[in-house]
Amino acid sequence: SILLEGSHNDRAPTASPDASSTITLTGSFTSTNANLPTSTKAITINTNGFTITGTYASQTFALGLSGAGVNTVLTGTGKIVGGSVPGATTTQGQVGLFLNFDATVTNRTSVTGGAGGSVAKATGGLGAQLLNRATLINEGTITGGAGTAASGGSGVRASSGSTVINNGTIQGGDSTTASGAVAALSAGTPCTLK
C-alpha cells in the first residue's frame, strides 16, 4: 500500500514490485491534469475520505488515465472533483475523471465535474469523459458540475467506441439559472451505454 501525503507521486505505484498496488490518500490535494501512467498491474486508489480537486485551467481534468493497462479501481468515501471556473468567464467547468486510449476504470467513489463560470454559456464540467475505446464501470456516483449561469454539465460523455456500464448513479449537474443536464451522452463515433 502506498500512502500519499497531501501531494502525489504518479510513478510510485508502477515502480512497486508487488503484483498490485493500493494508493491510499492521507490528505486532500489539488492536481493539474493528474494523468496516471499506464500500469501493467492492478491499482486501487482509495480516496480514504479525502478529495482530489483539479486546479482550474481550460480543458483540463482532475484525474486521468490513458492506455491499455489493467483495471484501475477508485474507491473510498472521498471525492474526485473537477476544478471550478473562477469569476466571470464563459468557460465550462473542468472534467472530474478523464479516460482515454483503452483505459479501464471501476469507480466506487464520488466523481463530480467543476462548476462553470458566472457568465452565460459557461456550463458545468463533465463528471467523466471517455475517448478512444475507454471503459468505465460505475458502481459509485458520477455527477456533472453545476452551472452557475448556464446548464449543468453532463454526468458522463462517451465517444469513439467507449463503453459505460452503470451499476451506480450517473446524474447531470444542477443549474441556478438554467436547465439541469443529461446523465449520460454518447457523442460522435458509436459507443455503448449499459
N, C-alpha and C positions, 0 to 999 in steps of 0.2 A: 504494500500500500504506500502511495506517495502522498505526503501532505504538502499542500500549497499554502504558504504563509502570506496571504494577502495579495501576492502577485503570483505570476505563473511562469513555469519553466516548460515550454512546449515540448522539449526534446526528452525530458526525463522518463516518461512512460515507455517510449520506444527503446530507450537505452537499457532498461532493466532486463536481466537475463531470465526473469520469470516468464512462464507461459501466458500469463495475463497480468494486467496491472490495474490498480484502482487509484484514481486521483481523488483525494478527499479534501475538499476545501476547508481551510481553517480560518477564513475571513473573506469578506466581500471584497471585490476589486473591480476596477474598470478596465476595459480592453479596447484596443484599436485593431479591428479585424483579426481577432484571435483565431487564426486558421491552424488547427492541429495538423501535424504531419500524418501522412498515410501510415497506417500501422499494419504489421503482419500478425499481430496478436490481439486478443480481446482486451478492450479498455473500457472500464467503467468510470464515469465521472460522477462522484457523489457530491451534490451541492451542499449537503450537510447543514441546511438551514441558512446558507449564505447566498449572495447574489453576484452574478457576473453581469455587469452593466456595460453596454457599448459606449464608447466615447464618441459623441456625435461628429460625423463628417459625412458629406454627401455620398450616397450609395455604398454604405458600409454595413457591417453586421457585428453583433456581439460575440458570437461563436460560430465558427465554420469548420466543416470537414469536407475534404476533397480527395478523391481517389478510391480505387477498389481495394480497400483493406477488409478487415473483418468487422462485424457489427460492433459499433460503439454504443454503450448504454449510458443514458443520462438519468440519474436517479436522485433521490433525496428531497427534503422539504424546502430547499432553496428555490431560486429563480434564475432564469436567463432572460435578460431584458435588453432590447434594442435601445440605443441612445435616442433621447427625445430632442427635437429641434429647438434650439434656444431662440426666443424672440420672434420678431415679426418678419417671417420669410414665407415663401410659398413652397418650401421643401417638405417632402414626405419624411416621416419618421424612419428610423433605422430598422433593419431586419433583425429579429431576435436570433434565429438559427438559420444558417445558410449551408445547404448540402449541394455538392457538385461532383461530376465525373464519377458515377458509380458508388458514391459514398452510401453507407447503410447505417442508420441510427435508430435505436429504440428509445423513445422518450417516455420517461416515467416521472417527470418533474413538471414545473411550470415554465412555459416559454411565452414571452409577450413582445410584440413589436413596440417600437418607440412612438411617442406622441408626435403628431405633425406640428408644423409651425402655426403661428397665430394669424395667418393671412389666408384668404380663400384659396382653394385648390391644394392646400397643404394637408394631405390625408395622413392618417396614421400609418405606421410602418407595418409590413407583413410580419406575422408571428413567425412563420417559417417559409423559406423559399427553396425549391428544389429544381435543379437543372441537370441535364445530360445523364439520364438514367439513374438518378439518385433514388434511394428508397427510405421512406420514413414510416416506422411502425409507432403509432402514437398510443400510449397507454396512460398518458398524463393529461395535461391541459395546455392547449396552444391557443393564444388569443391575439388578434390583430391589435395594433396600437390605437390609442384614442385619437380622434380627430378634433382638434380644438376649434378650427374654423372651416372644416370640410368633413367628409365622411371618415369613419374609422377605417383602419386597414383590414385586409382580408386575413383570416386565420392562417391559411396556407395557400401558396401559389405553386403549382407544379407544372413543369413543361419539359419538352424534349425527351419523352419516353420515361419520365419519372413515375414512381408508384407511391401512393399514400394509403396505408392500411390503418384505419381509425378504430381503436377499441377504447378510446378515452373521450375527451371533449375537444372539439375544434370550434372556435367561435370568432366571428368578426368583431372588430373593435367598436366601441361606442363613439358617439359624437355629441358635443354640446350644442352644435348649431345646425347639423345636417343629419343625413341618414346614417344608420349603422352599416356595417359591411357584411359581405358573404362569408360563410365559414371556410369554404374551400373553392378554389378556382383553378381550372385546368386551362392553360393558355398555350396557344401555338401547337406544336407537334403533339400528336395523341399521347396521353399518359393514362394511368389507371388510378382511380379513386375508389377505395373499397370501404 
